[in-house]
Amino acid sequence: MKASKIKKALLALTAASVLAGVASNAAATTPEDDLQNIREYFYKKFPGVPLNEYGNGVYGIDQASRQTWEAIE
């Protein structure tokens, strides 16, 4: 019985630690920060692609796929 209580206590302590870590990380950024980080990532990954082209998905970054898409349309 003692081992069961110890396991439950350790599980509760682990869960509390994980939740505290998630809460502290979530409070460190704002939605605006997230937006800026995501944009920076994709601007570096696909240089020269205008912001409005990202809405076209792969067709905004791959010319061959775009030509096929436009032909189908």
HTML snippet that shows the backbone in 3Dmol.js (N, CA, C, O; Angstrom):
<script src="https://3Dmol.org/build/3Dmol-min.js"></script>
<div id="view" style="width:600px;height:400px;position:relative"></div>
<script>
const pdb = `
ATOM      1  N   MET A   1       0.802  -1.185   0.000  1.00  0.00           N
ATOM      2  CA  MET A   1       0.000   0.000   0.000  1.00  0.00           C
ATOM      3  C   MET A   1       0.853   1.261   0.000  1.00  0.00           C
ATOM      4  O   MET A   1       0.497   2.247  -0.644  1.00  0.00           O
ATOM      5  N   LYS A   2       1.974   1.240   0.714  1.00  0.00           N
ATOM      6  CA  LYS A   2       2.825   2.418   0.770  1.00  0.00           C
ATOM      7  C   LYS A   2       3.361   2.775  -0.604  1.00  0.00           C
ATOM      8  O   LYS A   2       3.401   3.950  -0.969  1.00  0.00           O
ATOM      9  N   ALA A   3       3.771   1.780  -1.363  1.00  0.00           N
ATOM     10  CA  ALA A   3       4.322   2.023  -2.698  1.00  0.00           C
ATOM     11  C   ALA A   3       3.281   2.679  -3.591  1.00  0.00           C
ATOM     12  O   ALA A   3       3.621   3.533  -4.410  1.00  0.00           O
ATOM     13  N   SER A   4       2.035   2.298  -3.448  1.00  0.00           N
ATOM     14  CA  SER A   4       0.966   2.872  -4.244  1.00  0.00           C
ATOM     15  C   SER A   4       0.782   4.351  -3.922  1.00  0.00           C
ATOM     16  O   SER A   4       0.596   5.162  -4.829  1.00  0.00           O
ATOM     17  N   LYS A   5       0.830   4.708  -2.649  1.00  0.00           N
ATOM     18  CA  LYS A   5       0.702   6.106  -2.243  1.00  0.00           C
ATOM     19  C   LYS A   5       1.884   6.933  -2.730  1.00  0.00           C
ATOM     20  O   LYS A   5       1.718   8.083  -3.137  1.00  0.00           O
ATOM     21  N   ILE A   6       3.061   6.355  -2.689  1.00  0.00           N
ATOM     22  CA  ILE A   6       4.259   7.064  -3.156  1.00  0.00           C
ATOM     23  C   ILE A   6       4.166   7.298  -4.662  1.00  0.00           C
ATOM     24  O   ILE A   6       4.504   8.378  -5.146  1.00  0.00           O
ATOM     25  N   LYS A   7       3.709   6.289  -5.403  1.00  0.00           N
ATOM     26  CA  LYS A   7       3.556   6.442  -6.849  1.00  0.00           C
ATOM     27  C   LYS A   7       2.549   7.524  -7.180  1.00  0.00           C
ATOM     28  O   LYS A   7       2.764   8.321  -8.093  1.00  0.00           O
ATOM     29  N   LYS A   8       1.438   7.555  -6.434  1.00  0.00           N
ATOM     30  CA  LYS A   8       0.420   8.577  -6.667  1.00  0.00           C
ATOM     31  C   LYS A   8       0.970   9.966  -6.353  1.00  0.00           C
ATOM     32  O   LYS A   8       0.701  10.925  -7.077  1.00  0.00           O
ATOM     33  N   ALA A   9       1.736  10.068  -5.279  1.00  0.00           N
ATOM     34  CA  ALA A   9       2.317  11.361  -4.909  1.00  0.00           C
ATOM     35  C   ALA A   9       3.324  11.819  -5.962  1.00  0.00           C
ATOM     36  O   ALA A   9       3.348  12.995  -6.323  1.00  0.00           O
ATOM     37  N   LEU A  10       4.140  10.917  -6.450  1.00  0.00           N
ATOM     38  CA  LEU A  10       5.111  11.255  -7.490  1.00  0.00           C
ATOM     39  C   LEU A  10       4.413  11.657  -8.790  1.00  0.00           C
ATOM     40  O   LEU A  10       4.843  12.591  -9.466  1.00  0.00           O
ATOM     41  N   LEU A  11       3.349  10.955  -9.132  1.00  0.00           N
ATOM     42  CA  LEU A  11       2.587  11.284 -10.321  1.00  0.00           C
ATOM     43  C   LEU A  11       1.970  12.680 -10.200  1.00  0.00           C
ATOM     44  O   LEU A  11       2.017  13.466 -11.146  1.00  0.00           O
ATOM     45  N   ALA A  12       1.398  12.982  -9.045  1.00  0.00           N
ATOM     46  CA  ALA A  12       0.805  14.301  -8.819  1.00  0.00           C
ATOM     47  C   ALA A  12       1.870  15.389  -8.872  1.00  0.00           C
ATOM     48  O   ALA A  12       1.637  16.452  -9.448  1.00  0.00           O
ATOM     49  N   LEU A  13       3.025  15.141  -8.287  1.00  0.00           N
ATOM     50  CA  LEU A  13       4.116  16.109  -8.304  1.00  0.00           C
ATOM     51  C   LEU A  13       4.631  16.332  -9.727  1.00  0.00           C
ATOM     52  O   LEU A  13       4.907  17.466 -10.118  1.00  0.00           O
ATOM     53  N   THR A  14       4.760  15.267 -10.487  1.00  0.00           N
ATOM     54  CA  THR A  14       5.200  15.382 -11.878  1.00  0.00           C
ATOM     55  C   THR A  14       4.193  16.175 -12.700  1.00  0.00           C
ATOM     56  O   THR A  14       4.573  17.060 -13.468  1.00  0.00           O
ATOM     57  N   ALA A  15       2.923  15.863 -12.541  1.00  0.00           N
ATOM     58  CA  ALA A  15       1.880  16.581 -13.282  1.00  0.00           C
ATOM     59  C   ALA A  15       1.885  18.065 -12.925  1.00  0.00           C
ATOM     60  O   ALA A  15       1.762  18.917 -13.805  1.00  0.00           O
ATOM     61  N   ALA A  16       2.025  18.372 -11.653  1.00  0.00           N
ATOM     62  CA  ALA A  16       2.056  19.775 -11.229  1.00  0.00           C
ATOM     63  C   ALA A  16       3.273  20.485 -11.817  1.00  0.00           C
ATOM     64  O   ALA A  16       3.173  21.642 -12.224  1.00  0.00           O
ATOM     65  N   SER A  17       4.413  19.813 -11.865  1.00  0.00           N
ATOM     66  CA  SER A  17       5.622  20.414 -12.437  1.00  0.00           C
ATOM     67  C   SER A  17       5.461  20.694 -13.925  1.00  0.00           C
ATOM     68  O   SER A  17       5.865  21.749 -14.414  1.00  0.00           O
ATOM     69  N   VAL A  18       4.879  19.759 -14.626  1.00  0.00           N
ATOM     70  CA  VAL A  18       4.655  19.929 -16.064  1.00  0.00           C
ATOM     71  C   VAL A  18       3.697  21.090 -16.304  1.00  0.00           C
ATOM     72  O   VAL A  18       3.953  21.941 -17.156  1.00  0.00           O
ATOM     73  N   LEU A  19       2.614  21.127 -15.570  1.00  0.00           N
ATOM     74  CA  LEU A  19       1.636  22.210 -15.744  1.00  0.00           C
ATOM     75  C   LEU A  19       2.230  23.567 -15.397  1.00  0.00           C
ATOM     76  O   LEU A  19       1.923  24.560 -16.057  1.00  0.00           O
ATOM     77  N   ALA A  20       3.056  23.624 -14.397  1.00  0.00           N
ATOM     78  CA  ALA A  20       3.697  24.889 -14.030  1.00  0.00           C
ATOM     79  C   ALA A  20       4.645  25.341 -15.134  1.00  0.00           C
ATOM     80  O   ALA A  20       4.728  26.532 -15.434  1.00  0.00           O
ATOM     81  N   GLY A  21       5.350  24.406 -15.731  1.00  0.00           N
ATOM     82  CA  GLY A  21       6.254  24.744 -16.829  1.00  0.00           C
ATOM     83  C   GLY A  21       5.508  25.235 -18.046  1.00  0.00           C
ATOM     84  O   GLY A  21       5.941  26.191 -18.689  1.00  0.00           O
ATOM     85  N   VAL A  22       4.397  24.606 -18.377  1.00  0.00           N
ATOM     86  CA  VAL A  22       3.578  25.027 -19.512  1.00  0.00           C
ATOM     87  C   VAL A  22       3.016  26.416 -19.260  1.00  0.00           C
ATOM     88  O   VAL A  22       3.025  27.264 -20.151  1.00  0.00           O
ATOM     89  N   ALA A  23       2.537  26.645 -18.071  1.00  0.00           N
ATOM     90  CA  ALA A  23       1.953  27.949 -17.738  1.00  0.00           C
ATOM     91  C   ALA A  23       3.001  29.045 -17.816  1.00  0.00           C
ATOM     92  O   ALA A  23       2.713  30.141 -18.299  1.00  0.00           O
ATOM     93  N   SER A  24       4.200  28.772 -17.353  1.00  0.00           N
ATOM     94  CA  SER A  24       5.236  29.812 -17.390  1.00  0.00           C
ATOM     95  C   SER A  24       5.687  30.084 -18.820  1.00  0.00           C
ATOM     96  O   SER A  24       5.996  31.230 -19.148  1.00  0.00           O
ATOM     97  N   ASN A  25       5.734  29.074 -19.678  1.00  0.00           N
ATOM     98  CA  ASN A  25       6.109  29.281 -21.073  1.00  0.00           C
ATOM     99  C   ASN A  25       5.023  30.027 -21.832  1.00  0.00           C
ATOM    100  O   ASN A  25       5.319  30.868 -22.681  1.00  0.00           O
ATOM    101  N   ALA A  26       3.768  29.723 -21.528  1.00  0.00           N
ATOM    102  CA  ALA A  26       2.660  30.373 -22.219  1.00  0.00           C
ATOM    103  C   ALA A  26       2.593  31.845 -21.864  1.00  0.00           C
ATOM    104  O   ALA A  26       2.234  32.666 -22.708  1.00  0.00           O
ATOM    105  N   ALA A  27       2.926  32.190 -20.649  1.00  0.00           N
ATOM    106  CA  ALA A  27       2.865  33.584 -20.220  1.00  0.00           C
ATOM    107  C   ALA A  27       4.022  34.398 -20.799  1.00  0.00           C
ATOM    108  O   ALA A  27       3.960  35.628 -20.814  1.00  0.00           O
ATOM    109  N   ALA A  28       5.062  33.738 -21.268  1.00  0.00           N
ATOM    110  CA  ALA A  28       6.244  34.442 -21.749  1.00  0.00           C
ATOM    111  C   ALA A  28       6.040  35.053 -23.128  1.00  0.00           C
ATOM    112  O   ALA A  28       6.764  35.978 -23.496  1.00  0.00           O
ATOM    113  N   THR A  29       5.077  34.565 -23.900  1.00  0.00           N
ATOM    114  CA  THR A  29       4.850  35.099 -25.238  1.00  0.00           C
ATOM    115  C   THR A  29       3.421  35.583 -25.389  1.00  0.00           C
ATOM    116  O   THR A  29       2.510  35.144 -24.688  1.00  0.00           O
ATOM    117  N   THR A  30       3.257  36.496 -26.320  1.00  0.00           N
ATOM    118  CA  THR A  30       1.924  36.988 -26.645  1.00  0.00           C
ATOM    119  C   THR A  30       1.554  36.493 -28.033  1.00  0.00           C
ATOM    120  O   THR A  30       2.427  36.027 -28.765  1.00  0.00           O
ATOM    121  N   PRO A  31       0.294  36.579 -28.415  1.00  0.00           N
ATOM    122  CA  PRO A  31      -0.076  36.199 -29.783  1.00  0.00           C
ATOM    123  C   PRO A  31       0.686  37.011 -30.832  1.00  0.00           C
ATOM    124  O   PRO A  31       1.023  36.499 -31.900  1.00  0.00           O
ATOM    125  N   GLU A  32       0.951  38.266 -30.522  1.00  0.00           N
ATOM    126  CA  GLU A  32       1.711  39.102 -31.455  1.00  0.00           C
ATOM    127  C   GLU A  32       3.138  38.582 -31.605  1.00  0.00           C
ATOM    128  O   GLU A  32       3.690  38.581 -32.706  1.00  0.00           O
ATOM    129  N   ASP A  33       3.738  38.138 -30.488  1.00  0.00           N
ATOM    130  CA  ASP A  33       5.082  37.553 -30.533  1.00  0.00           C
ATOM    131  C   ASP A  33       5.077  36.286 -31.383  1.00  0.00           C
ATOM    132  O   ASP A  33       5.970  36.071 -32.202  1.00  0.00           O
ATOM    133  N   ASP A  34       4.057  35.447 -31.177  1.00  0.00           N
ATOM    134  CA  ASP A  34       3.945  34.210 -31.952  1.00  0.00           C
ATOM    135  C   ASP A  34       3.825  34.519 -33.442  1.00  0.00           C
ATOM    136  O   ASP A  34       4.488  33.887 -34.265  1.00  0.00           O
ATOM    137  N   LEU A  35       2.974  35.495 -33.792  1.00  0.00           N
ATOM    138  CA  LEU A  35       2.804  35.875 -35.189  1.00  0.00           C
ATOM    139  C   LEU A  35       4.124  36.339 -35.789  1.00  0.00           C
ATOM    140  O   LEU A  35       4.483  35.933 -36.894  1.00  0.00           O
ATOM    141  N   GLN A  36       4.840  37.181 -35.068  1.00  0.00           N
ATOM    142  CA  GLN A  36       6.123  37.688 -35.558  1.00  0.00           C
ATOM    143  C   GLN A  36       7.125  36.554 -35.745  1.00  0.00           C
ATOM    144  O   GLN A  36       7.837  36.514 -36.749  1.00  0.00           O
ATOM    145  N   ASN A  37       7.185  35.631 -34.782  1.00  0.00           N
ATOM    146  CA  ASN A  37       8.122  34.498 -34.879  1.00  0.00           C
ATOM    147  C   ASN A  37       7.790  33.602 -36.062  1.00  0.00           C
ATOM    148  O   ASN A  37       8.692  33.160 -36.773  1.00  0.00           O
ATOM    149  N   ILE A  38       6.519  33.332 -36.280  1.00  0.00           N
ATOM    150  CA  ILE A  38       6.105  32.481 -37.400  1.00  0.00           C
ATOM    151  C   ILE A  38       6.430  33.162 -38.722  1.00  0.00           C
ATOM    152  O   ILE A  38       6.954  32.525 -39.636  1.00  0.00           O
ATOM    153  N   ARG A  39       6.125  34.451 -38.833  1.00  0.00           N
ATOM    154  CA  ARG A  39       6.434  35.173 -40.072  1.00  0.00           C
ATOM    155  C   ARG A  39       7.927  35.181 -40.345  1.00  0.00           C
ATOM    156  O   ARG A  39       8.354  34.934 -41.473  1.00  0.00           O
ATOM    157  N   GLU A  40       8.725  35.464 -39.324  1.00  0.00           N
ATOM    158  CA  GLU A  40      10.181  35.471 -39.505  1.00  0.00           C
ATOM    159  C   GLU A  40      10.681  34.117 -39.988  1.00  0.00           C
ATOM    160  O   GLU A  40      11.536  34.043 -40.869  1.00  0.00           O
ATOM    161  N   TYR A  41      10.143  33.044 -39.406  1.00  0.00           N
ATOM    162  CA  TYR A  41      10.555  31.701 -39.793  1.00  0.00           C
ATOM    163  C   TYR A  41      10.290  31.462 -41.281  1.00  0.00           C
ATOM    164  O   TYR A  41      11.175  31.007 -42.006  1.00  0.00           O
ATOM    165  N   PHE A  42       9.070  31.768 -41.733  1.00  0.00           N
ATOM    166  CA  PHE A  42       8.717  31.498 -43.118  1.00  0.00           C
ATOM    167  C   PHE A  42       9.376  32.476 -44.089  1.00  0.00           C
ATOM    168  O   PHE A  42       9.679  32.101 -45.221  1.00  0.00           O
ATOM    169  N   TYR A  43       9.603  33.727 -43.669  1.00  0.00           N
ATOM    170  CA  TYR A  43      10.318  34.673 -44.533  1.00  0.00           C
ATOM    171  C   TYR A  43      11.754  34.200 -44.769  1.00  0.00           C
ATOM    172  O   TYR A  43      12.298  34.372 -45.859  1.00  0.00           O
ATOM    173  N   LYS A  44      12.363  33.605 -43.742  1.00  0.00           N
ATOM    174  CA  LYS A  44      13.729  33.075 -43.901  1.00  0.00           C
ATOM    175  C   LYS A  44      13.724  31.795 -44.735  1.00  0.00           C
ATOM    176  O   LYS A  44      14.617  31.577 -45.554  1.00  0.00           O
ATOM    177  N   LYS A  45      12.719  30.958 -44.522  1.00  0.00           N
ATOM    178  CA  LYS A  45      12.645  29.674 -45.233  1.00  0.00           C
ATOM    179  C   LYS A  45      12.333  29.861 -46.720  1.00  0.00           C
ATOM    180  O   LYS A  45      12.850  29.128 -47.563  1.00  0.00           O
ATOM    181  N   PHE A  46      11.478  30.854 -47.043  1.00  0.00           N
ATOM    182  CA  PHE A  46      11.078  31.117 -48.423  1.00  0.00           C
ATOM    183  C   PHE A  46      11.298  32.597 -48.749  1.00  0.00           C
ATOM    184  O   PHE A  46      10.337  33.359 -48.858  1.00  0.00           O
ATOM    185  N   PRO A  47      12.556  32.999 -48.905  1.00  0.00           N
ATOM    186  CA  PRO A  47      12.824  34.415 -49.165  1.00  0.00           C
ATOM    187  C   PRO A  47      12.225  34.862 -50.500  1.00  0.00           C
ATOM    188  O   PRO A  47      12.226  34.117 -51.479  1.00  0.00           O
ATOM    189  N   GLY A  48      11.718  36.089 -50.515  1.00  0.00           N
ATOM    190  CA  GLY A  48      11.175  36.646 -51.747  1.00  0.00           C
ATOM    191  C   GLY A  48       9.712  36.339 -52.000  1.00  0.00           C
ATOM    192  O   GLY A  48       9.139  36.850 -52.962  1.00  0.00           O
ATOM    193  N   VAL A  49       9.086  35.512 -51.158  1.00  0.00           N
ATOM    194  CA  VAL A  49       7.668  35.203 -51.343  1.00  0.00           C
ATOM    195  C   VAL A  49       6.865  36.284 -50.625  1.00  0.00           C
ATOM    196  O   VAL A  49       7.019  36.469 -49.418  1.00  0.00           O
ATOM    197  N   PRO A  50       6.007  37.002 -51.359  1.00  0.00           N
ATOM    198  CA  PRO A  50       5.201  38.045 -50.723  1.00  0.00           C
ATOM    199  C   PRO A  50       4.197  37.450 -49.725  1.00  0.00           C
ATOM    200  O   PRO A  50       3.753  36.311 -49.873  1.00  0.00           O
ATOM    201  N   LEU A  51       3.857  38.238 -48.719  1.00  0.00           N
ATOM    202  CA  LEU A  51       2.950  37.775 -47.672  1.00  0.00           C
ATOM    203  C   LEU A  51       1.627  37.263 -48.239  1.00  0.00           C
ATOM    204  O   LEU A  51       1.115  36.244 -47.777  1.00  0.00           O
ATOM    205  N   ASN A  52       1.073  37.949 -49.222  1.00  0.00           N
ATOM    206  CA  ASN A  52      -0.228  37.534 -49.752  1.00  0.00           C
ATOM    207  C   ASN A  52      -0.175  36.198 -50.501  1.00  0.00           C
ATOM    208  O   ASN A  52      -1.221  35.587 -50.720  1.00  0.00           O
ATOM    209  N   GLU A  53       0.985  35.739 -50.889  1.00  0.00           N
ATOM    210  CA  GLU A  53       1.106  34.451 -51.586  1.00  0.00           C
ATOM    211  C   GLU A  53       1.058  33.255 -50.640  1.00  0.00           C
ATOM    212  O   GLU A  53       0.794  32.136 -51.080  1.00  0.00           O
ATOM    213  N   TYR A  54       1.306  33.470 -49.363  1.00  0.00           N
ATOM    214  CA  TYR A  54       1.273  32.355 -48.420  1.00  0.00           C
ATOM    215  C   TYR A  54      -0.125  31.749 -48.339  1.00  0.00           C
ATOM    216  O   TYR A  54      -0.260  30.572 -48.007  1.00  0.00           O
ATOM    217  N   GLY A  55      -1.151  32.514 -48.630  1.00  0.00           N
ATOM    218  CA  GLY A  55      -2.516  31.998 -48.633  1.00  0.00           C
ATOM    219  C   GLY A  55      -2.759  30.970 -49.723  1.00  0.00           C
ATOM    220  O   GLY A  55      -3.727  30.212 -49.651  1.00  0.00           O
ATOM    221  N   ASN A  56      -1.895  30.929 -50.736  1.00  0.00           N
ATOM    222  CA  ASN A  56      -2.026  29.960 -51.822  1.00  0.00           C
ATOM    223  C   ASN A  56      -1.304  28.653 -51.524  1.00  0.00           C
ATOM    224  O   ASN A  56      -1.273  27.751 -52.361  1.00  0.00           O
ATOM    225  N   GLY A  57      -0.731  28.552 -50.347  1.00  0.00           N
ATOM    226  CA  GLY A  57      -0.044  27.321 -49.953  1.00  0.00           C
ATOM    227  C   GLY A  57       1.158  27.043 -50.838  1.00  0.00           C
ATOM    228  O   GLY A  57       1.933  27.948 -51.147  1.00  0.00           O
ATOM    229  N   VAL A  58       1.313  25.795 -51.243  1.00  0.00           N
ATOM    230  CA  VAL A  58       2.460  25.382 -52.046  1.00  0.00           C
ATOM    231  C   VAL A  58       2.509  26.127 -53.383  1.00  0.00           C
ATOM    232  O   VAL A  58       3.583  26.308 -53.958  1.00  0.00           O
ATOM    233  N   TYR A  59       1.353  26.555 -53.871  1.00  0.00           N
ATOM    234  CA  TYR A  59       1.308  27.253 -55.161  1.00  0.00           C
ATOM    235  C   TYR A  59       1.944  28.639 -55.078  1.00  0.00           C
ATOM    236  O   TYR A  59       2.293  29.219 -56.106  1.00  0.00           O
ATOM    237  N   GLY A  60       2.095  29.163 -53.895  1.00  0.00           N
ATOM    238  CA  GLY A  60       2.744  30.454 -53.713  1.00  0.00           C
ATOM    239  C   GLY A  60       4.253  30.361 -53.676  1.00  0.00           C
ATOM    240  O   GLY A  60       4.940  31.369 -53.843  1.00  0.00           O
ATOM    241  N   ILE A  61       4.787  29.148 -53.457  1.00  0.00           N
ATOM    242  CA  ILE A  61       6.237  29.010 -53.325  1.00  0.00           C
ATOM    243  C   ILE A  61       6.869  28.107 -54.386  1.00  0.00           C
ATOM    244  O   ILE A  61       8.081  28.160 -54.591  1.00  0.00           O
ATOM    245  N   ASP A  62       6.079  27.291 -55.053  1.00  0.00           N
ATOM    246  CA  ASP A  62       6.612  26.368 -56.051  1.00  0.00           C
ATOM    247  C   ASP A  62       6.013  26.711 -57.422  1.00  0.00           C
ATOM    248  O   ASP A  62       4.827  26.484 -57.660  1.00  0.00           O
ATOM    249  N   GLN A  63       6.829  27.249 -58.303  1.00  0.00           N
ATOM    250  CA  GLN A  63       6.353  27.738 -59.597  1.00  0.00           C
ATOM    251  C   GLN A  63       5.743  26.626 -60.460  1.00  0.00           C
ATOM    252  O   GLN A  63       4.727  26.850 -61.117  1.00  0.00           O
ATOM    253  N   ALA A  64       6.344  25.440 -60.467  1.00  0.00           N
ATOM    254  CA  ALA A  64       5.819  24.337 -61.283  1.00  0.00           C
ATOM    255  C   ALA A  64       4.421  23.935 -60.804  1.00  0.00           C
ATOM    256  O   ALA A  64       3.517  23.722 -61.613  1.00  0.00           O
ATOM    257  N   SER A  65       4.256  23.835 -59.494  1.00  0.00           N
ATOM    258  CA  SER A  65       2.924  23.498 -58.953  1.00  0.00           C
ATOM    259  C   SER A  65       1.924  24.603 -59.286  1.00  0.00           C
ATOM    260  O   SER A  65       0.765  24.315 -59.587  1.00  0.00           O
ATOM    261  N   ARG A  66       2.351  25.845 -59.236  1.00  0.00           N
ATOM    262  CA  ARG A  66       1.449  26.956 -59.541  1.00  0.00           C
ATOM    263  C   ARG A  66       0.983  26.901 -60.991  1.00  0.00           C
ATOM    264  O   ARG A  66      -0.194  27.125 -61.273  1.00  0.00           O
ATOM    265  N   GLN A  67       1.897  26.603 -61.913  1.00  0.00           N
ATOM    266  CA  GLN A  67       1.523  26.525 -63.319  1.00  0.00           C
ATOM    267  C   GLN A  67       0.510  25.402 -63.557  1.00  0.00           C
ATOM    268  O   GLN A  67      -0.432  25.564 -64.331  1.00  0.00           O
ATOM    269  N   THR A  68       0.711  24.265 -62.886  1.00  0.00           N
ATOM    270  CA  THR A  68      -0.234  23.155 -63.010  1.00  0.00           C
ATOM    271  C   THR A  68      -1.596  23.556 -62.465  1.00  0.00           C
ATOM    272  O   THR A  68      -2.625  23.265 -63.074  1.00  0.00           O
ATOM    273  N   TRP A  69      -1.600  24.215 -61.333  1.00  0.00           N
ATOM    274  CA  TRP A  69      -2.844  24.665 -60.699  1.00  0.00           C
ATOM    275  C   TRP A  69      -3.591  25.655 -61.605  1.00  0.00           C
ATOM    276  O   TRP A  69      -4.803  25.548 -61.791  1.00  0.00           O
ATOM    277  N   GLU A  70      -2.859  26.602 -62.155  1.00  0.00           N
ATOM    278  CA  GLU A  70      -3.494  27.585 -63.036  1.00  0.00           C
ATOM    279  C   GLU A  70      -4.027  26.946 -64.307  1.00  0.00           C
ATOM    280  O   GLU A  70      -5.059  27.373 -64.824  1.00  0.00           O
ATOM    281  N   ALA A  71      -3.338  25.923 -64.824  1.00  0.00           N
ATOM    282  CA  ALA A  71      -3.819  25.217 -66.008  1.00  0.00           C
ATOM    283  C   ALA A  71      -5.115  24.483 -65.717  1.00  0.00           C
ATOM    284  O   ALA A  71      -6.011  24.448 -66.560  1.00  0.00           O
ATOM    285  N   ILE A  72      -5.222  23.900 -64.544  1.00  0.00           N
ATOM    286  CA  ILE A  72      -6.436  23.180 -64.159  1.00  0.00           C
ATOM    287  C   ILE A  72      -7.595  24.160 -63.982  1.00  0.00           C
ATOM    288  O   ILE A  72      -8.731  23.867 -64.355  1.00  0.00           O
ATOM    289  N   GLU A  73      -7.293  25.324 -63.409  1.00  0.00           N
ATOM    290  CA  GLU A  73      -8.341  26.319 -63.188  1.00  0.00           C
ATOM    291  C   GLU A  73      -8.809  26.863 -64.528  1.00  0.00           C
ATOM    292  O   GLU A  73      -9.693  27.719 -64.572  1.00  0.00           O
TER     293      GLU A  73
END
`;
const viewer = $3Dmol.createViewer("view");
viewer.addModel(pdb, "pdb");
viewer.setStyle({}, {cartoon: {color: "spectrum"}});
viewer.zoomTo();
viewer.render();
</script>
